[in-house]
Amino acid sequence: MLRLFLLTALVLLVHTTAWAKPNYIQLAKHPTWLKLGHYKAPLFNKSYVTSDHFFLAKNGHTNPHAELLATVTEFNQHPQSQCRFPARYQWLSAQGITFTAVKSACPDLTQWRDAQKIQSVSLVFASGYMSNPASLYGHMLLKLNRATEKHSKLLDYSINYGALVPDNENGLVYIAKGLFGGYQAGFSDQLFYRHRHNYGEVELRDLWEYQLNLTDAEVQLISNHIWELMGTDYTYYFADENCAYHIARVIELVVGDKLTPNLSPWVIPVTIFSNLAQSQHHGESLIKEVQFTPSRSSVFYQLQQQLSPKESEFAQRIYAQKSLLESAGFNSLPLSSKKRIIEVLFEFVQLQQLKKHRPEHNQTLKQALIASRLTLPPGNELSAKQYQQSAPHKAQKPSSYSLSGASTNHTRFAKAGFRLSYFDSLASDIARVPFSNLEMLDVEVAIKDSTIYLDKLHILDLESFNPAYTDWPNDGGWAWQLSAGFERDRSSCNQCSNTFIAGGVGKSLLFNNDKTLFYGFVNGYMGELANTSHHLEGSVEIGMLTDIYRGVKLRASIERPYEHATIDRKVEVVMPIHQDLDIRFAYQRKQQTLWQLKINYYWD
């Protein structure tokens, strides 16, 4: 009996000792601990966070094990540190670590997290914005949802990651410092209505919200970690360590490496949403729900389409002359027509106020609309619910490889190409600005007689046609384009080439239910140009871009240089095969004719 008692006591002693001394070395290698410290894979010997105050060990920035030991010691000796690092405390407790100090109350954290309880987490995509180089690719936000039947979602927390850029920063300096790590960056939180106003009402960008399928404990761990990250600094890199990357890493704290593994050296927000749509979590889709929030301009475009031609014409006359609201013609309209006209005019006036167009006129018209609307029965006639925009995870992948065969009058050759990002004017319109072009680092090499030639090296190709989608005033704007690089001009001669910087301005018009666009540009070129001995050249270009049938698109143009009499004629047709694959046929004619058949494979 005594032996049995001693044996039992020994087993309990060994068990208790093992429980009391967890394996900190193994814990320090745990993926969740490494993510809590934002240590860089694959060596995990350095953190993305550059702030000293984020680490409790002197060498915590480079040593996850030392940081874990320092964290446990700090939680035991100074319980208030639990409030500074609640996610670490939550996770270590879940791993069976016990602390000698009692759990701290953390009133500030509790007020932020639980006063209006955070119930779920969403990722938000803001569509691209051609007027800001930093926003061309779209933007990603993290949203902590607190909405209830009594509290609007506008009071949710939205978490932003961005560079700390001085006001009025020079554009070229901004690009250079953004690419090479010249800015500090960090997380910041605001109430969601501020971001919704900025993106949807000021920059007129549509928002897509992806609510994630997470447990309550996972939502709390993300919320606690966001609390830890406030006020910490990172180094900002526009191409890879950007908003999409670091926000995705926060989500991976609870879902594992599902969003950022196997990424290319550049990270684009739509790539994260594409990975999100393919991810499973606890045996279910990681996405619980997708919601679309249209911008102010998207709302107006849909509402004005619901007016009859007569109503639209009357509304535009009222915009020009507000006294028509009191005219016999307006008063004789059916009640529903009067309400529809006023509803559309309200949206249009607010849109013009955001654009700061004719502020005094819009302000007095708005007052007149309010006065007229008060004379009519309550209730709206129009609603905007059936939007055509598709979610960003359905977008074409941003990078591409290509293979093509080409022929001129005297020679045939093959080409292989690579484009870093993102889309051209013939690509799918999903999750991008329609009738625009945003290509970075487009490279092609030609192969002929076992010899490889650099055929094309475009650093950038930017183009925005900026058409008017309605015949209302102040809709649309100037079209513009900007490009730089090197290319062989095989439609002039097999040895001709251009090394250039080019720009152009013009106008465009939409027809055929917005499926066909005609445009005209006045262009300028500077550099080593094939068809002129000068380093400067100008041209006039007219062209057409049209959606022929279900994504089969055609672009045709004619360009007349100023110095050289030869007209440049181009035609290109794209036929999408799959979301990640298309085939293109191109024709170009100057001194000689160039034919090309290309297949593009898109990836991210």
C-alpha positions as CSV (number, residue, x, y, z in Angstrom):
1,M,0.0,0.0,0.0
2,L,2.9,2.3,0.9
3,R,4.6,1.6,-2.4
4,L,1.4,2.4,-4.3
5,F,1.0,5.7,-2.4
6,L,4.6,6.6,-3.1
7,L,4.3,5.7,-6.8
8,T,1.1,7.8,-7.2
9,A,2.8,10.7,-5.5
10,L,5.8,10.4,-7.8
11,V,3.6,10.4,-10.9
12,L,1.7,13.4,-9.6
13,L,4.9,15.2,-8.8
14,V,6.4,14.5,-12.3
15,H,3.1,15.6,-13.9
16,T,2.9,18.8,-11.9
17,T,6.5,19.7,-12.6
18,A,6.0,19.2,-16.3
19,W,2.8,21.3,-16.2
20,A,4.5,24.0,-14.2
21,K,7.5,24.3,-16.6
22,P,6.1,24.6,-20.1
23,N,8.5,24.2,-23.0
24,Y,9.2,27.8,-23.8
25,I,11.6,26.9,-26.5
26,Q,8.8,25.2,-28.5
27,L,6.3,27.9,-27.7
28,A,8.7,30.5,-29.1
29,K,8.6,28.6,-32.4
30,H,4.8,28.4,-32.5
31,P,3.4,30.1,-35.6
32,T,1.0,32.2,-33.6
33,W,3.8,33.5,-31.3
34,L,5.9,34.4,-34.3
35,K,2.9,36.3,-35.8
36,L,2.2,38.1,-32.6
37,G,5.8,39.4,-32.8
38,H,5.5,40.0,-36.6
39,Y,8.8,38.1,-37.1
40,K,9.8,37.7,-40.7
41,A,9.7,34.3,-42.4
42,P,11.5,32.1,-43.0
43,L,14.3,32.7,-40.4
44,F,12.1,34.6,-37.9
45,N,15.2,36.4,-36.7
46,K,13.8,39.9,-37.2
47,S,10.5,41.6,-36.8
48,Y,8.7,43.9,-39.2
49,V,7.9,46.2,-36.2
50,T,10.7,48.8,-35.7
51,S,9.4,50.3,-32.4
52,D,11.5,49.4,-29.4
53,H,8.5,49.8,-27.1
54,F,6.7,46.8,-28.8
55,F,9.3,44.5,-27.3
56,L,9.9,43.6,-23.7
57,A,13.3,41.9,-24.1
58,K,16.3,44.0,-25.2
59,N,16.8,41.7,-28.1
60,G,13.1,40.9,-28.6
61,H,13.2,42.5,-32.1
62,T,15.5,39.7,-33.3
63,N,14.9,36.9,-30.7
64,P,11.3,35.4,-30.4
65,H,12.4,33.1,-27.5
66,A,13.9,36.0,-25.4
67,E,10.8,38.0,-26.1
68,L,8.5,35.2,-24.9
69,L,10.5,34.7,-21.6
70,A,10.5,38.5,-21.0
71,T,6.8,38.6,-21.7
72,V,6.0,35.9,-19.1
73,T,8.3,37.6,-16.5
74,E,6.7,40.9,-17.1
75,F,3.1,39.5,-16.8
76,N,4.2,38.0,-13.4
77,Q,6.0,41.0,-12.1
78,H,3.9,43.9,-13.5
79,P,0.3,42.8,-14.1
80,Q,-0.6,46.1,-15.9
81,S,1.6,44.9,-18.8
82,Q,-1.2,42.4,-19.6
83,C,-3.2,45.4,-20.6
84,R,-0.5,46.6,-23.0
85,F,-0.3,43.1,-24.6
86,P,-3.7,41.5,-24.2
87,A,-3.3,39.2,-27.3
88,R,-0.1,37.8,-25.9
89,Y,-1.8,37.2,-22.5
90,Q,-4.8,35.6,-24.2
91,W,-2.7,33.2,-26.3
92,L,-0.2,32.3,-23.6
93,S,-3.1,31.5,-21.2
94,A,-4.7,29.3,-23.9
95,Q,-1.4,27.4,-24.1
96,G,-1.6,26.5,-20.4
97,I,0.8,29.1,-19.1
98,T,-0.2,30.3,-15.6
99,F,0.9,33.6,-14.1
100,T,1.7,34.4,-10.5
101,A,0.0,37.8,-10.8
102,V,-3.7,38.1,-10.9
103,K,-5.4,39.0,-14.2
104,S,-5.4,42.8,-14.6
105,A,-8.8,44.6,-15.1
106,C,-7.6,46.7,-18.1
107,P,-10.4,49.4,-18.1
108,D,-9.2,51.2,-21.2
109,L,-9.0,48.0,-23.3
110,T,-12.4,46.9,-22.0
111,Q,-14.0,50.2,-22.8
112,W,-12.6,50.1,-26.4
113,R,-13.3,46.5,-27.1
114,D,-16.4,45.6,-25.0
115,A,-18.4,48.8,-24.3
116,Q,-20.0,48.2,-27.7
117,K,-18.9,44.7,-28.2
118,I,-16.8,43.8,-31.2
119,Q,-18.7,40.9,-32.8
120,S,-17.0,40.1,-36.0
121,V,-14.1,41.0,-38.4
122,S,-14.3,42.1,-42.0
123,L,-11.8,43.0,-44.7
124,V,-12.8,46.0,-46.9
125,F,-11.6,46.7,-50.4
126,A,-11.7,50.2,-51.8
127,S,-11.6,50.3,-55.6
128,G,-8.7,51.9,-57.5
129,Y,-8.4,55.7,-57.7
130,M,-6.6,56.9,-60.8
131,S,-6.0,60.4,-59.3
132,N,-3.6,59.2,-56.7
133,P,-0.5,57.0,-57.5
134,A,-0.7,55.3,-54.1
135,S,-4.3,54.2,-54.7
136,L,-4.1,52.9,-58.3
137,Y,-4.2,49.3,-57.1
138,G,-7.1,49.8,-54.6
139,H,-6.8,49.8,-50.8
140,M,-7.5,47.3,-48.0
141,L,-8.9,48.1,-44.6
142,L,-9.7,45.9,-41.6
143,K,-13.0,46.5,-39.9
144,L,-14.0,45.5,-36.4
145,N,-17.8,45.2,-36.5
146,R,-19.8,46.4,-33.5
147,A,-23.1,47.2,-35.2
148,T,-26.4,46.1,-33.5
149,E,-30.0,46.9,-34.1
150,K,-29.5,50.1,-32.1
151,H,-26.0,51.0,-33.3
152,S,-25.1,51.8,-36.9
153,K,-22.3,50.0,-38.7
154,L,-20.9,53.5,-39.4
155,L,-19.7,53.3,-35.7
156,D,-17.7,50.2,-36.4
157,Y,-13.9,50.5,-36.0
158,S,-12.0,50.5,-39.3
159,I,-8.2,49.8,-39.0
160,N,-6.0,51.3,-41.6
161,Y,-2.3,50.6,-42.4
162,G,-0.5,53.3,-44.3
163,A,2.7,55.3,-44.7
164,L,3.2,58.5,-42.7
165,V,3.6,60.9,-45.6
166,P,4.2,64.7,-45.1
167,D,1.7,67.1,-46.5
168,N,2.3,68.3,-50.0
169,E,5.0,65.7,-50.7
170,N,6.4,65.9,-54.2
171,G,5.0,63.1,-56.4
172,L,8.4,61.8,-57.6
173,V,9.8,61.8,-54.1
174,Y,6.7,60.0,-52.9
175,I,7.1,57.2,-55.5
176,A,10.9,56.9,-54.8
177,K,10.6,56.8,-51.0
178,G,7.5,54.5,-51.2
179,L,9.4,52.0,-53.3
180,F,12.7,52.0,-51.3
181,G,11.4,52.2,-47.7
182,G,11.7,55.9,-47.1
183,Y,8.6,56.2,-44.9
184,Q,7.5,55.0,-41.5
185,A,4.1,53.3,-41.5
186,G,1.7,52.0,-38.9
187,F,-1.8,51.0,-38.0
188,S,-4.5,53.6,-37.1
189,D,-8.1,53.2,-36.1
190,Q,-11.0,55.4,-36.9
191,L,-14.8,55.0,-36.8
192,F,-15.9,53.5,-40.1
193,Y,-18.0,56.4,-41.2
194,R,-14.8,58.5,-41.7
195,H,-13.3,56.0,-44.1
196,R,-16.6,55.5,-45.8
197,H,-17.0,59.2,-46.3
198,N,-13.4,59.6,-47.5
199,Y,-13.5,56.8,-50.0
200,G,-17.2,56.8,-51.0
201,E,-18.1,60.5,-50.8
202,V,-14.8,62.3,-51.6
203,E,-12.8,60.0,-53.8
204,L,-15.9,58.3,-55.2
205,R,-14.6,54.8,-54.7
206,D,-16.8,51.7,-54.3
207,L,-16.3,49.6,-51.2
208,W,-16.5,45.8,-50.9
209,E,-16.8,44.3,-47.4
210,Y,-15.9,40.6,-46.7
211,Q,-17.1,39.5,-43.3
212,L,-15.0,36.6,-42.1
213,N,-16.2,33.3,-40.6
214,L,-14.4,33.5,-37.2
215,T,-15.2,32.2,-33.7
216,D,-15.7,34.6,-30.8
217,A,-12.2,33.7,-29.4
218,E,-10.6,34.5,-32.7
219,V,-12.4,37.8,-33.0
220,Q,-11.2,38.7,-29.5
221,L,-7.6,37.7,-30.3
222,I,-7.5,39.9,-33.4
223,S,-9.1,42.8,-31.5
224,N,-6.6,42.4,-28.7
225,H,-3.7,42.3,-31.2
226,I,-4.9,45.4,-33.0
227,W,-4.8,47.1,-29.6
228,E,-1.2,46.0,-29.2
229,L,-0.3,47.4,-32.6
230,M,-1.6,50.9,-32.2
231,G,1.3,53.3,-32.0
232,T,3.9,50.9,-33.4
233,D,6.1,51.7,-36.4
234,Y,7.0,49.8,-39.5
235,T,9.0,50.6,-42.6
236,Y,6.7,51.1,-45.6
237,Y,7.4,49.5,-48.9
238,F,4.8,50.3,-51.6
239,A,5.4,47.1,-53.6
240,D,5.2,44.4,-51.0
241,E,5.1,45.4,-47.3
242,N,2.0,47.5,-47.8
243,C,-1.6,47.7,-46.5
244,A,-2.7,44.4,-48.1
245,Y,0.3,42.4,-46.7
246,H,0.3,43.6,-43.1
247,I,-3.5,43.5,-42.7
248,A,-3.5,40.0,-44.2
249,R,-0.8,39.0,-41.7
250,V,-3.1,40.1,-38.8
251,I,-5.9,37.9,-40.1
252,E,-3.4,35.0,-40.4
253,L,-2.9,35.2,-36.7
254,V,-6.1,33.1,-36.4
255,V,-6.5,31.5,-39.8
256,G,-3.0,30.4,-40.5
257,D,-0.9,31.0,-43.5
258,K,-3.7,31.1,-46.0
259,L,-3.5,34.6,-47.4
260,T,0.2,35.6,-47.8
261,P,2.1,32.4,-48.6
262,N,3.6,32.0,-52.2
263,L,3.1,35.7,-52.8
264,S,5.1,37.3,-55.5
265,P,7.6,40.0,-54.5
266,W,4.7,42.5,-55.0
267,V,1.4,42.4,-53.1
268,I,-1.8,43.8,-54.6
269,P,-5.0,43.9,-52.6
270,V,-7.1,41.9,-55.1
271,T,-4.6,39.0,-54.6
272,I,-5.4,38.8,-50.9
273,F,-9.2,38.8,-51.7
274,S,-8.6,36.1,-54.3
275,N,-6.8,34.0,-51.7
276,L,-9.5,34.8,-49.2
277,A,-12.2,33.4,-51.5
278,Q,-10.3,30.1,-51.9
279,S,-9.7,29.6,-48.2
280,Q,-11.4,27.2,-45.8
281,H,-11.5,27.7,-42.0
282,H,-12.9,25.2,-39.6
283,G,-14.2,23.2,-42.6
284,E,-16.2,26.1,-44.0
285,S,-15.5,29.1,-46.3
286,L,-13.5,31.8,-44.6
287,I,-15.9,34.3,-46.1
288,K,-19.2,34.6,-44.3
289,E,-20.7,37.4,-46.3
290,V,-19.8,39.9,-49.0
291,Q,-21.5,43.3,-49.0
292,F,-21.2,46.1,-51.6
293,T,-21.2,49.8,-50.7
294,P,-21.5,52.0,-53.8
295,S,-19.8,55.4,-54.0
296,R,-21.9,58.5,-54.4
297,S,-21.2,58.5,-58.1
298,S,-22.3,54.9,-58.5
299,V,-25.6,55.7,-56.7
300,F,-26.2,58.7,-58.9
301,Y,-25.5,56.7,-62.1
302,Q,-28.0,54.0,-61.2
303,L,-30.7,56.4,-60.0
304,Q,-30.5,58.6,-63.1
305,Q,-30.9,55.5,-65.3
306,Q,-34.3,55.0,-63.8
307,L,-35.6,58.3,-65.1
308,S,-37.6,58.4,-68.3
309,P,-36.0,60.5,-71.1
310,K,-38.6,63.3,-70.4
311,E,-37.8,63.2,-66.7
312,S,-34.1,63.3,-67.3
313,E,-34.4,66.2,-69.7
314,F,-36.6,68.1,-67.2
315,A,-34.2,67.4,-64.3
316,Q,-31.2,68.8,-66.2
317,R,-33.2,71.9,-67.1
318,I,-34.0,72.4,-63.4
319,Y,-30.3,72.0,-62.6
320,A,-29.6,74.9,-64.9
321,Q,-32.6,77.0,-63.8
322,K,-34.0,76.2,-60.4
323,S,-37.0,78.4,-60.9
324,L,-38.5,75.7,-63.0
325,L,-39.3,73.9,-59.8
326,E,-42.2,76.4,-59.5
327,S,-43.2,76.3,-63.1
328,A,-46.5,75.1,-64.5
329,G,-44.7,72.4,-66.5
330,F,-43.1,70.8,-63.4
331,N,-46.3,71.1,-61.3
332,S,-48.3,69.4,-64.1
333,L,-46.1,66.3,-63.9
334,P,-47.4,63.2,-62.2
335,L,-46.6,63.1,-58.5
336,S,-44.2,60.1,-59.0
337,S,-42.3,62.0,-61.7
338,K,-41.8,65.0,-59.5
339,K,-40.5,62.9,-56.7
340,R,-38.2,60.9,-59.0
341,I,-36.7,64.1,-60.5
342,I,-36.1,65.6,-57.1
343,E,-34.5,62.5,-55.8
344,V,-32.0,62.3,-58.7
345,L,-31.3,66.0,-58.4
346,F,-30.5,65.6,-54.7
347,E,-27.9,63.0,-55.5
348,F,-26.5,65.0,-58.4
349,V,-26.2,68.3,-56.4
350,Q,-24.4,66.5,-53.6
351,L,-22.1,64.9,-56.1
352,Q,-21.3,68.3,-57.6
353,Q,-20.7,69.7,-54.1
354,L,-18.2,67.0,-53.5
355,K,-16.5,68.0,-56.7
356,K,-16.6,71.6,-55.6
357,H,-18.3,72.5,-58.8
358,R,-20.4,75.7,-58.8
359,P,-20.7,75.7,-55.0
360,E,-23.1,78.7,-54.7
361,H,-25.4,77.5,-57.4
362,N,-25.6,74.0,-55.9
363,Q,-26.2,75.3,-52.4
364,T,-29.2,77.5,-53.5
365,L,-30.5,74.7,-55.7
366,K,-30.3,72.3,-52.8
367,Q,-32.4,74.6,-50.7
368,A,-34.9,74.9,-53.5
369,L,-35.1,71.1,-53.8
370,I,-35.7,70.8,-50.1
371,A,-38.5,73.3,-50.2
372,S,-40.1,71.7,-53.2
373,R,-39.8,68.2,-51.7
374,L,-41.5,69.3,-48.5
375,T,-44.7,70.0,-50.5
376,L,-44.9,66.4,-51.7
377,P,-46.0,63.3,-49.7
378,P,-43.2,61.3,-47.9
379,G,-41.6,58.2,-49.3
380,N,-39.1,57.6,-52.1
381,E,-39.8,56.5,-55.7
382,L,-36.3,55.3,-56.6
383,S,-34.0,52.8,-55.1
384,A,-30.5,51.8,-56.0
385,K,-29.9,48.1,-55.3
386,Q,-29.1,46.2,-58.6
387,Y,-25.5,47.2,-59.2
388,Q,-23.5,45.6,-61.9
389,Q,-20.1,45.7,-60.2
390,S,-18.5,42.3,-59.4
391,A,-16.5,41.5,-56.3
392,P,-12.7,42.0,-56.4
393,H,-12.0,38.3,-55.8
394,K,-13.4,37.6,-59.3
395,A,-11.0,40.0,-61.0
396,Q,-8.3,39.0,-63.4
397,K,-5.0,38.1,-61.8
398,P,-2.6,41.1,-61.8
399,S,0.6,39.6,-63.3
400,S,1.0,37.8,-66.6
401,Y,3.2,35.6,-68.8
402,S,2.8,35.6,-72.5
403,L,3.9,33.7,-75.6
404,S,3.3,35.1,-79.1
405,G,4.2,34.5,-82.7
406,A,4.7,37.6,-84.9
407,S,5.4,38.3,-88.5
408,T,6.5,41.3,-90.6
409,N,6.9,41.6,-94.3
410,H,10.3,39.9,-94.2
411,T,10.6,37.9,-91.1
412,R,8.9,35.8,-88.5
413,F,9.8,35.4,-84.8
414,A,8.5,34.3,-81.5
415,K,8.2,36.3,-78.3
416,A,8.0,35.6,-74.6
417,G,6.7,38.3,-72.2
418,F,6.2,39.1,-68.5
419,R,4.1,41.9,-67.0
420,L,4.4,42.7,-63.3
421,S,1.0,44.3,-63.0
422,Y,-1.9,45.1,-63.4
423,F,-4.4,45.5,-66.3
424,D,-4.7,47.1,-69.7
425,S,-7.6,48.7,-71.5
426,L,-8.7,45.4,-73.0
427,A,-8.8,43.5,-69.7
428,S,-11.8,42.6,-67.7
429,D,-13.4,45.6,-65.9
430,I,-13.9,43.7,-62.6
431,A,-12.4,45.5,-59.6
432,R,-10.7,48.2,-61.6
433,V,-11.5,51.6,-63.2
434,P,-13.2,50.9,-66.5
435,F,-11.6,52.4,-69.7
436,S,-8.2,52.8,-68.1
437,N,-4.8,51.2,-68.3
438,L,-2.4,50.6,-65.5
439,E,0.7,48.5,-66.5
440,M,4.0,48.4,-64.7
441,L,7.1,46.7,-66.0
442,D,6.0,45.1,-69.2
443,V,8.8,43.1,-70.8
444,E,9.0,41.1,-74.0
445,V,12.0,39.3,-75.6
446,A,12.0,38.2,-79.3
447,I,13.6,34.9,-80.4
448,K,14.8,34.6,-84.0
449,D,17.4,32.2,-85.4
450,S,18.4,31.2,-81.9
451,T,19.2,34.8,-81.0
452,I,17.3,36.6,-78.2
453,Y,16.5,40.3,-78.5
454,L,15.0,42.7,-76.0
455,D,11.8,43.7,-77.9
456,K,10.0,45.7,-75.3
457,L,10.7,47.2,-71.8
458,H,7.9,49.5,-70.7
459,I,8.4,50.8,-67.2
460,L,4.9,52.1,-67.0
461,D,1.8,52.6,-69.2
462,L,-0.9,54.7,-67.6
463,E,-4.1,55.7,-69.4
464,S,-7.4,57.1,-68.2
465,F,-10.1,57.9,-70.7
466,N,-12.3,59.4,-68.0
467,P,-15.5,59.4,-70.1
468,A,-18.8,60.9,-69.2
469,Y,-21.3,58.2,-68.4
470,T,-24.3,60.6,-68.6
471,D,-25.2,63.7,-70.5
472,W,-25.4,65.6,-67.2
473,P,-23.2,68.6,-66.7
474,N,-19.6,68.2,-65.3
475,D,-19.6,64.4,-65.9
476,G,-16.3,63.0,-67.2
477,G,-13.1,64.9,-67.7
478,W,-9.9,65.0,-69.6
479,A,-8.5,61.8,-70.9
480,W,-4.7,61.4,-70.4
481,Q,-1.9,58.9,-70.9
482,L,1.7,58.6,-69.7
483,S,4.3,55.9,-70.7
484,A,8.0,55.4,-70.6
485,G,10.3,52.7,-71.8
486,F,12.0,51.0,-74.8
487,E,10.4,49.1,-77.7
488,R,11.4,47.8,-81.2
489,D,9.3,49.5,-83.8
490,R,9.0,46.5,-86.1
491,S,6.1,48.1,-88.0
492,S,8.6,50.7,-89.3
493,C,11.6,48.4,-89.9
494,N,13.1,45.3,-88.2
495,Q,16.0,47.3,-86.7
496,C,14.0,50.4,-85.6
497,S,13.5,51.1,-81.9
498,N,12.2,53.8,-79.6
499,T,13.5,54.8,-76.2
500,F,11.0,57.3,-74.9
501,I,8.9,59.1,-72.4
502,A,5.4,60.0,-73.8
503,G,2.3,61.7,-72.6
504,G,-1.0,62.8,-74.1
505,V,-4.2,64.6,-73.3
506,G,-7.6,64.4,-75.0
507,K,-11.3,63.6,-74.7
508,S,-13.5,60.5,-75.0
509,L,-17.1,59.8,-75.7
510,L,-19.2,56.8,-74.9
511,F,-21.8,55.2,-77.2
512,N,-23.7,51.9,-77.5
513,N,-24.9,51.7,-73.8
514,D,-21.4,52.6,-72.6
515,K,-19.9,49.6,-74.4
516,T,-18.1,51.6,-77.1
517,L,-15.7,54.5,-76.5
518,F,-14.3,56.9,-79.1
519,Y,-11.3,59.0,-78.1
520,G,-8.8,61.5,-79.4
521,F,-5.3,62.4,-78.0
522,V,-2.7,65.0,-78.7
523,N,0.5,63.2,-77.8
524,G,4.1,64.2,-77.2
525,Y,7.2,62.0,-77.3
526,M,10.8,62.6,-76.1
527,G,13.8,60.3,-76.5
528,E,15.6,58.3,-79.2
529,L,12.8,57.9,-81.8
530,A,12.9,55.6,-84.8
531,N,11.1,57.8,-87.4
532,T,12.7,61.2,-86.7
533,S,16.2,62.6,-86.1
534,H,14.7,64.9,-83.5
535,H,14.4,64.0,-79.9
536,L,10.9,65.5,-79.7
537,E,7.9,64.4,-81.6
538,G,4.2,65.2,-81.5
539,S,1.2,63.3,-82.9
540,V,-2.6,63.2,-83.1
541,E,-4.3,60.0,-82.3
542,I,-7.9,58.9,-82.7
543,G,-9.3,55.5,-81.7
544,M,-12.1,53.2,-80.6
545,L,-12.4,50.8,-77.7
546,T,-15.5,48.5,-77.7
547,D,-16.9,45.4,-76.0
548,I,-18.0,43.3,-78.9
549,Y,-19.6,40.3,-77.1
550,R,-19.2,39.0,-73.6
551,G,-15.7,40.3,-72.9
552,V,-14.5,40.0,-76.5
553,K,-13.0,43.5,-76.9
554,L,-11.5,45.4,-79.7
555,R,-9.2,48.5,-79.7
556,A,-8.3,50.3,-83.0
557,S,-6.4,53.5,-83.5
558,I,-4.8,55.7,-86.1
559,E,-1.9,58.0,-85.1
560,R,-0.4,60.8,-87.4
561,P,3.0,62.0,-86.3
562,Y,3.9,65.7,-86.8
563,E,7.4,65.2,-88.3
564,H,6.9,61.9,-90.1
565,A,4.1,61.4,-92.7
566,T,3.6,57.7,-92.1
567,I,0.4,57.0,-90.3
568,D,0.4,54.3,-87.6
569,R,-2.6,52.0,-87.7
570,K,-3.3,49.5,-84.9
571,V,-6.0,46.9,-84.2
572,E,-6.0,44.5,-81.3
573,V,-8.7,42.0,-80.3
574,V,-8.8,40.0,-77.1
575,M,-10.8,36.9,-76.5
576,P,-11.0,35.8,-72.8
577,I,-10.8,32.0,-72.4
578,H,-10.8,31.9,-68.6
579,Q,-10.4,34.3,-65.7
580,D,-6.6,33.6,-65.9
581,L,-6.2,33.2,-69.7
582,D,-6.9,35.1,-72.9
583,I,-5.8,35.2,-76.6
584,R,-5.0,38.3,-78.5
585,F,-4.7,39.1,-82.1
586,A,-2.9,42.3,-83.2
587,Y,-2.3,44.1,-86.4
588,Q,0.0,47.2,-86.9
589,R,0.9,49.0,-90.1
590,K,3.4,51.8,-90.8
591,Q,6.1,51.2,-93.4
592,Q,5.5,47.5,-93.1
593,T,2.9,45.3,-91.6
594,L,3.2,43.5,-88.2
595,W,0.9,40.6,-87.4
596,Q,0.9,39.0,-83.9
597,L,-1.0,36.2,-82.1
598,K,-0.5,36.2,-78.3
599,I,-1.7,34.0,-75.4
600,N,-1.6,35.6,-71.9
601,Y,-1.6,33.6,-68.7
602,Y,-2.5,35.7,-65.6
603,W,-1.3,34.9,-62.1
604,D,-0.6,36.4,-58.8
